[in-house]
Amino acid sequence: MTEIVVLGSGVAGLSAAFHLGKSGRSVRVFEKDADWGGLCGGFTLDGFRFDRFVHFTFAQDSYARQMFAASGPLWEHAPVSSNYYRGCWVYHPAQNNLYPLPTEEKVKIIADFVRRRKIPREQISDYETWLRVQYGDYFAERFPFAYTRKYWGAEPHELEVKWVGNRMHSPSLEEVLRGAFEKPEGNFYYTSVMRYPKQGGFRSILNGLRAGCDITLNKKAVRIDPAGKKVFFQDGSSVEYGVLVSSLPLPEIINILPDVPPAVSAAARALRHTCGYQVSLGFRRPDVARRLWFYIYDEDIPPARVYSPNLKSPDNAPAGCSSLQAEVFYDCRASVPPASEVLRNTVQKLMAMGLFKEEDLLVRDIRFEPYANITFVPDIYRNRQTVLDYLHGLSVESIGRFGKWEYMWTHQAFEDGKNTAQRIINE
């Protein structure tokens, strides 16, 4: 019998398996896909390499940085990104870089910023109010309100605010005024450097973890018997376990457990998230990609965010070529348009923005991800805890972004897997 079974070969699953293996424990990893890496994985088309959604690492912990760099050198990029708004290119964060906007637009934004409501942060419970208090009504309604609908698949008033943390910059009046006249100096992003592997795409930062793991691919778990400590797979096979570690999304694992109490099933169903398409484009020109990544606020343009694989690393595109990858998100409960429609609309809108011409395209591809981001509606914490408590009672260790149902970056998922492994070792 395998002592420890890990479901999922994303960064959390690999980290757990790697650190358990270092302690001498017997560990097997089972991955539903035909390749390992989870959302940190990627694919190659005609010499163009693409990741599954945008990825950088900005780990501060020395151990995590050491593990991520073990497979090879990393590029270090300044976190300089842009925003597209009604034909204007505005550096990020937009609230600090208003200078490219028309005068009338800047006047309205600044006047509303001065008039914004003053409410102590601890008294704000919904994201709409938080945005209005931070930026004023005019800016909030045209920038983050629009982006919230595109990225989170929700209206701002539907979201709570604990998740925000330091992810969004709250400017002073002096910063807003200065940025309305000239490009400000300094970094207003939540990190000072973004790292990316020089070769092999983002997944290669996990090569050091992968090397020590026993991974079996094409093994989708379809049933778990916690009483008999056994996992059954779609291909008819099964495996026994002493300890079960799962990075499956919480709604997914609840669906494959027997006799789940109705309250737990209801809590799992209530956990909202986004799904999304990745539109991957390769070009015969080297200069299509001019920005490391950018956000799009116009709601008639499908992508919320676009980034350049070849600027992250030249290794991601053939010589003399460039690439873009766009992300289009939807609420998990929404009706999602067909892939062909999203691909066509995205390409047409990006061309209308002046980014490229039809004849520049060498590669166009679209892929769907059923889980993209956690949606932070007010009941998330209660429902999440209900599900996690139930899994804990079944001796299932749930890890990672969708296993913990948290807004985790790569290094946080790595640390969660490591910490889970240490807890198992100490028991």
C-alpha positions as CSV (number, residue, x, y, z in Angstrom):
1,M,0.0,0.0,0.0
2,T,1.2,3.5,-0.9
3,E,1.6,5.4,2.4
4,I,0.9,8.9,1.0
5,V,-1.1,9.7,-2.2
6,V,-1.1,13.2,-3.6
7,L,-3.9,14.2,-6.0
8,G,-2.6,16.9,-8.4
9,S,0.8,17.8,-9.8
10,G,0.6,21.6,-9.5
11,V,3.0,23.6,-7.4
12,A,1.2,22.8,-4.1
13,G,1.0,19.0,-4.9
14,L,4.6,18.8,-6.0
15,S,5.9,20.8,-3.0
16,A,4.0,18.5,-0.6
17,A,5.3,15.4,-2.4
18,F,8.9,16.7,-2.6
19,H,9.1,17.6,1.0
20,L,7.5,14.4,2.2
21,G,9.9,12.4,0.0
22,K,12.9,14.2,1.5
23,S,11.8,12.9,4.9
24,G,11.9,9.3,3.6
25,R,8.1,8.9,3.2
26,S,6.7,6.9,0.4
27,V,4.7,9.2,-1.9
28,R,2.9,8.9,-5.2
29,V,1.4,11.8,-7.2
30,F,-1.6,11.2,-9.5
31,E,-2.4,13.8,-12.2
32,K,-5.6,13.9,-14.2
33,D,-3.9,15.6,-17.2
34,A,-1.5,14.2,-19.8
35,D,1.3,16.4,-18.4
36,W,2.4,17.7,-15.0
37,G,2.4,21.2,-13.6
38,G,-1.3,22.1,-13.2
39,L,-2.0,25.7,-13.9
40,C,1.8,26.2,-13.8
41,G,2.1,24.0,-16.9
42,G,2.3,25.1,-20.5
43,F,2.3,24.1,-24.2
44,T,4.2,24.7,-27.4
45,L,2.8,25.5,-30.8
46,D,5.1,25.7,-33.9
47,G,8.0,26.9,-31.7
48,F,5.9,29.3,-29.6
49,R,5.8,28.5,-25.9
50,F,2.8,29.5,-23.8
51,D,2.0,29.2,-20.1
52,R,-1.5,28.3,-18.7
53,F,-2.4,31.8,-17.6
54,V,0.1,34.5,-16.7
55,H,2.9,33.6,-14.3
56,F,5.8,35.3,-12.7
57,T,7.4,34.6,-9.3
58,F,8.2,37.3,-6.8
59,A,8.9,35.1,-3.8
60,Q,10.7,36.9,-0.9
61,D,11.5,33.8,1.2
62,S,15.1,32.7,0.5
63,Y,14.2,28.9,0.5
64,A,11.4,29.3,-2.0
65,R,13.7,31.5,-4.2
66,Q,16.4,28.9,-4.0
67,M,14.1,26.1,-5.0
68,F,12.6,28.1,-7.9
69,A,16.1,29.0,-9.2
70,A,17.5,25.5,-8.9
71,S,16.5,24.5,-12.4
72,G,18.2,27.4,-14.1
73,P,18.7,31.2,-14.2
74,L,15.8,33.6,-14.1
75,W,15.1,36.9,-15.8
76,E,14.3,39.7,-13.5
77,H,11.7,42.2,-14.8
78,A,10.7,45.5,-13.4
79,P,6.9,45.3,-12.7
80,V,6.1,47.9,-15.4
81,S,2.6,47.3,-16.9
82,S,0.1,49.3,-18.7
83,N,-3.7,49.9,-19.0
84,Y,-5.7,50.4,-22.2
85,Y,-8.7,52.7,-21.7
86,R,-10.7,54.2,-24.6
87,G,-7.8,54.4,-27.0
88,C,-5.3,55.7,-24.4
89,W,-2.3,53.8,-23.0
90,V,-1.9,54.6,-19.3
91,Y,0.8,53.2,-17.1
92,H,-0.2,51.0,-14.1
93,P,-1.6,51.8,-11.6
94,A,-3.9,54.1,-13.6
95,Q,-4.8,56.3,-10.7
96,N,-1.2,57.4,-10.4
97,N,-0.6,57.9,-14.2
98,L,-3.5,60.0,-15.5
99,Y,-1.3,62.2,-17.7
100,P,-2.2,60.6,-21.1
101,L,-5.9,61.1,-20.6
102,P,-7.9,64.1,-22.0
103,T,-8.0,67.1,-19.8
104,E,-11.8,66.8,-19.2
105,E,-11.3,63.2,-18.1
106,K,-8.6,64.1,-15.7
107,V,-10.6,67.0,-14.2
108,K,-13.5,64.7,-13.5
109,I,-11.3,62.0,-11.9
110,I,-9.5,64.4,-9.7
111,A,-12.6,66.4,-8.7
112,D,-14.3,63.2,-7.6
113,F,-11.2,62.0,-5.8
114,V,-11.2,65.1,-3.7
115,R,-14.9,64.8,-3.0
116,R,-14.7,61.0,-2.2
117,R,-16.4,59.8,0.9
118,K,-14.3,59.3,4.1
119,I,-15.1,56.0,5.7
120,P,-12.7,54.1,8.0
121,R,-11.6,51.0,6.2
122,E,-12.7,48.7,9.1
123,Q,-16.2,49.9,8.5
124,I,-16.2,48.9,4.8
125,S,-17.6,45.5,4.0
126,D,-18.1,45.5,0.2
127,Y,-15.7,46.2,-2.7
128,E,-17.9,48.8,-4.4
129,T,-17.8,51.0,-1.3
130,W,-14.1,50.4,-0.9
131,L,-13.4,51.5,-4.5
132,R,-15.5,54.6,-4.2
133,V,-13.8,55.6,-0.9
134,Q,-10.3,54.9,-2.3
135,Y,-10.6,56.6,-5.7
136,G,-13.8,58.6,-6.0
137,D,-16.9,57.7,-8.0
138,Y,-15.8,58.7,-11.5
139,F,-12.6,56.7,-11.6
140,A,-14.1,53.8,-9.7
141,E,-17.0,53.4,-12.1
142,R,-14.8,53.6,-15.2
143,F,-11.7,51.7,-14.2
144,P,-12.0,49.1,-11.4
145,F,-15.7,48.6,-11.7
146,A,-15.3,47.6,-15.3
147,Y,-12.2,45.5,-14.6
148,T,-14.1,43.7,-11.7
149,R,-16.8,42.6,-14.1
150,K,-14.2,41.4,-16.7
151,Y,-11.7,39.7,-14.2
152,W,-13.9,38.6,-11.3
153,G,-17.1,37.9,-13.3
154,A,-19.0,39.9,-10.6
155,E,-20.3,43.3,-9.8
156,P,-18.2,45.2,-7.2
157,H,-20.9,45.2,-4.6
158,E,-21.0,41.4,-4.6
159,L,-17.4,41.1,-3.4
160,E,-16.1,41.5,0.1
161,V,-12.8,43.3,0.8
162,K,-10.5,41.1,3.0
163,W,-8.8,39.7,-0.1
164,V,-7.6,43.2,-1.3
165,G,-4.6,43.5,1.1
166,N,-1.8,45.3,-0.7
167,R,-2.8,44.3,-4.2
168,M,-4.2,47.7,-5.1
169,H,-2.4,51.0,-4.5
170,S,-4.3,53.7,-2.6
171,P,-2.9,57.0,-3.8
172,S,-2.5,60.4,-1.9
173,L,-3.9,63.5,-3.5
174,E,-0.3,64.6,-4.2
175,E,0.3,61.4,-6.1
176,V,-2.8,61.8,-8.2
177,L,-2.1,65.4,-9.1
178,R,1.6,64.8,-10.0
179,G,0.6,61.8,-12.1
180,A,-1.9,63.9,-14.0
181,F,0.9,66.1,-15.3
182,E,3.9,63.8,-15.7
183,K,5.0,60.2,-15.4
184,P,5.7,59.6,-11.7
185,E,9.0,58.2,-10.4
186,G,8.9,55.1,-8.2
187,N,7.2,51.7,-8.1
188,F,3.6,51.5,-6.9
189,Y,3.3,47.8,-7.5
190,Y,3.2,45.2,-4.7
191,T,6.6,43.9,-5.6
192,S,9.8,45.4,-6.9
193,V,10.8,42.6,-9.3
194,M,9.1,39.8,-11.3
195,R,11.1,36.7,-12.1
196,Y,10.7,34.3,-15.0
197,P,12.8,31.3,-16.2
198,K,15.2,32.1,-19.0
199,Q,14.4,28.7,-20.6
200,G,11.6,26.2,-20.6
201,G,8.6,28.4,-19.7
202,F,7.3,29.1,-16.2
203,R,6.9,25.4,-15.4
204,S,10.6,24.9,-15.4
205,I,10.9,26.6,-12.0
206,L,9.3,23.4,-10.6
207,N,11.8,21.1,-12.2
208,G,13.7,20.7,-8.9
209,L,10.5,19.6,-7.2
210,R,9.5,17.4,-10.1
211,A,12.8,15.5,-10.2
212,G,12.1,13.9,-6.8
213,C,8.5,12.9,-7.4
214,D,6.8,9.8,-8.6
215,I,4.0,11.1,-10.9
216,T,1.4,9.0,-12.8
217,L,-0.4,11.0,-15.5
218,N,-3.8,10.6,-17.0
219,K,-5.3,9.6,-13.6
220,K,-8.5,11.5,-13.0
221,A,-9.9,10.7,-9.5
222,V,-13.6,9.9,-9.8
223,R,-14.4,8.4,-6.4
224,I,-12.8,8.4,-3.0
225,D,-13.6,5.9,-0.3
226,P,-12.4,7.5,3.0
227,A,-13.5,4.5,5.1
228,G,-11.5,2.0,3.0
229,K,-8.8,4.6,2.3
230,K,-8.9,4.1,-1.5
231,V,-9.0,6.4,-4.6
232,F,-10.7,5.2,-7.8
233,F,-9.7,6.6,-11.2
234,Q,-11.6,7.1,-14.4
235,D,-9.6,4.4,-16.2
236,G,-10.9,1.8,-13.7
237,S,-7.7,1.6,-11.6
238,S,-7.5,2.4,-7.9
239,V,-4.9,3.0,-5.2
240,E,-4.9,2.6,-1.5
241,Y,-3.5,5.3,0.8
242,G,-2.4,5.9,4.3
243,V,-2.6,9.6,4.0
244,L,-4.4,11.5,1.3
245,V,-3.3,15.0,0.2
246,S,-5.5,16.7,-2.4
247,S,-5.1,19.9,-4.4
248,L,-8.4,19.2,-6.2
249,P,-10.8,22.2,-6.1
250,L,-13.1,21.9,-3.1
251,P,-16.3,21.5,-5.1
252,E,-14.7,18.7,-7.2
253,I,-13.5,16.6,-4.2
254,I,-16.9,16.9,-2.5
255,N,-18.5,15.6,-5.7
256,I,-16.5,12.4,-5.5
257,L,-17.0,11.6,-1.8
258,P,-19.8,9.3,-0.6
259,D,-22.6,10.3,1.7
260,V,-21.7,14.0,2.0
261,P,-24.0,15.8,4.4
262,P,-26.4,18.2,2.6
263,A,-25.0,21.2,4.4
264,V,-21.5,20.5,3.2
265,S,-22.6,19.9,-0.4
266,A,-24.5,23.2,-0.3
267,A,-21.5,25.0,1.0
268,A,-19.3,23.5,-1.8
269,R,-21.8,24.5,-4.5
270,A,-21.9,28.1,-3.1
271,L,-18.1,28.6,-3.6
272,R,-17.9,30.9,-6.5
273,H,-15.0,31.1,-9.0
274,T,-14.2,32.2,-12.5
275,C,-13.4,30.1,-15.5
276,G,-11.7,31.4,-18.6
277,Y,-10.1,31.1,-22.0
278,Q,-6.5,31.6,-22.9
279,V,-6.1,33.1,-26.4
280,S,-2.5,32.5,-27.6
281,L,-1.1,34.3,-30.6
282,G,2.2,34.0,-32.4
283,F,3.5,36.6,-34.9
284,R,6.0,36.6,-37.7
285,R,7.2,40.0,-36.6
286,P,9.5,40.6,-33.6
287,D,7.9,43.9,-32.5
288,V,4.2,43.1,-31.9
289,A,4.7,42.6,-28.2
290,R,5.8,46.0,-26.7
291,R,4.5,45.6,-23.1
292,L,5.3,42.9,-20.6
293,W,1.6,42.8,-19.7
294,F,-1.4,45.2,-19.8
295,Y,-5.0,45.4,-18.5
296,I,-7.9,46.4,-20.7
297,Y,-10.8,48.4,-19.2
298,D,-13.0,48.7,-22.2
299,E,-15.8,46.2,-21.6
300,D,-16.5,45.6,-25.4
301,I,-13.0,44.1,-25.7
302,P,-13.1,40.5,-24.3
303,P,-9.7,40.1,-22.6
304,A,-9.2,41.5,-19.1
305,R,-5.4,41.0,-19.3
306,V,-2.9,40.5,-22.0
307,Y,0.8,39.6,-21.7
308,S,3.8,38.8,-23.8
309,P,5.5,35.4,-23.5
310,N,8.4,36.4,-25.6
311,L,9.1,39.5,-23.5
312,K,9.0,37.3,-20.4
313,S,11.7,35.3,-22.1
314,P,13.0,35.3,-25.7
315,D,13.1,31.5,-25.4
316,N,9.3,31.5,-25.6
317,A,9.2,32.4,-29.3
318,P,11.2,31.6,-32.5
319,A,13.9,34.0,-33.6
320,G,12.4,37.1,-35.3
321,C,9.0,36.4,-33.8
322,S,6.8,37.7,-30.9
323,S,3.7,36.5,-29.0
324,L,0.8,37.6,-27.0
325,Q,-1.5,35.7,-24.7
326,A,-4.9,37.1,-23.6
327,E,-7.1,36.0,-20.7
328,V,-10.9,36.1,-21.0
329,F,-12.8,35.3,-17.7
330,Y,-16.4,34.4,-16.9
331,D,-18.3,33.7,-13.7
332,C,-18.6,29.9,-13.1
333,R,-22.4,30.2,-13.2
334,A,-22.5,32.1,-16.4
335,S,-23.2,30.9,-19.9
336,V,-19.7,30.8,-21.6
337,P,-19.6,31.7,-25.3
338,P,-18.1,29.1,-27.8
339,A,-14.3,29.1,-28.1
340,S,-14.5,30.0,-31.8
341,E,-16.5,33.1,-31.0
342,V,-14.2,34.3,-28.3
343,L,-11.1,33.7,-30.4
344,R,-12.5,35.6,-33.3
345,N,-13.7,38.5,-31.2
346,T,-10.5,38.7,-29.3
347,V,-8.3,38.8,-32.4
348,Q,-10.5,41.4,-34.1
349,K,-10.6,43.7,-31.1
350,L,-6.8,43.4,-30.5
351,M,-6.3,44.3,-34.2
352,A,-8.7,47.3,-33.8
353,M,-6.4,48.4,-30.9
354,G,-3.6,48.6,-33.5
355,L,-1.5,45.8,-31.9
356,F,-1.0,43.8,-35.1
357,K,-2.5,43.0,-38.6
358,E,-4.1,39.8,-39.8
359,E,-1.1,39.0,-42.0
360,D,1.2,39.1,-39.0
361,L,-0.4,36.0,-37.4
362,L,1.4,32.7,-37.5
363,V,-0.3,30.9,-34.6
364,R,-3.7,31.4,-33.1
365,D,-5.0,29.1,-30.3
366,I,-7.7,29.1,-27.6
367,R,-8.0,26.8,-24.5
368,F,-10.5,26.7,-21.7
369,E,-9.7,26.4,-18.0
370,P,-12.6,25.5,-15.7
371,Y,-10.9,27.1,-12.7
372,A,-9.2,30.5,-12.9
373,N,-9.7,32.6,-9.8
374,I,-11.5,32.4,-6.5
375,T,-14.4,34.9,-6.2
376,F,-14.5,36.6,-2.8
377,V,-18.2,36.9,-2.1
378,P,-19.2,37.5,1.6
379,D,-20.1,33.9,2.4
380,I,-16.8,32.5,1.1
381,Y,-15.2,32.1,4.5
382,R,-18.1,30.3,6.2
383,N,-18.7,28.0,3.2
384,R,-15.0,27.3,2.8
385,Q,-14.5,26.4,6.4
386,T,-17.5,24.1,6.4
387,V,-16.0,22.1,3.5
388,L,-12.4,22.1,5.0
389,D,-13.7,21.0,8.4
390,Y,-15.5,18.1,6.7
391,L,-12.4,17.1,4.8
392,H,-10.3,17.3,7.9
393,G,-12.8,15.0,9.7
394,L,-12.1,12.5,6.8
395,S,-8.3,12.9,7.3
396,V,-8.0,14.5,3.9
397,E,-5.3,17.2,3.7
398,S,-6.6,19.8,1.2
399,I,-3.9,22.2,-0.2
400,G,-3.2,24.9,-2.8
401,R,-5.2,27.7,-4.4
402,F,-8.3,25.6,-5.0
403,G,-7.8,23.1,-2.3
404,K,-7.6,25.8,0.3
405,W,-9.9,28.1,-1.8
406,E,-7.5,31.1,-1.3
407,Y,-6.0,33.8,-3.5
408,M,-2.5,32.1,-3.5
409,W,0.4,33.2,-5.6
410,T,2.9,30.5,-6.8
411,H,5.2,30.9,-3.8
412,Q,2.3,30.8,-1.4
413,A,1.1,27.5,-2.9
414,F,4.6,26.2,-2.7
415,E,4.8,27.1,1.0
416,D,1.3,25.6,1.7
417,G,2.5,22.3,0.2
418,K,5.7,22.4,2.3
419,N,3.9,23.3,5.5
420,T,1.4,20.5,4.9
421,A,4.2,18.1,4.4
422,Q,5.9,19.2,7.6
423,R,2.6,18.8,9.6
424,I,2.2,15.2,8.3
425,I,5.8,14.4,9.1
426,N,5.4,15.7,12.7
427,E,2.2,13.7,13.4
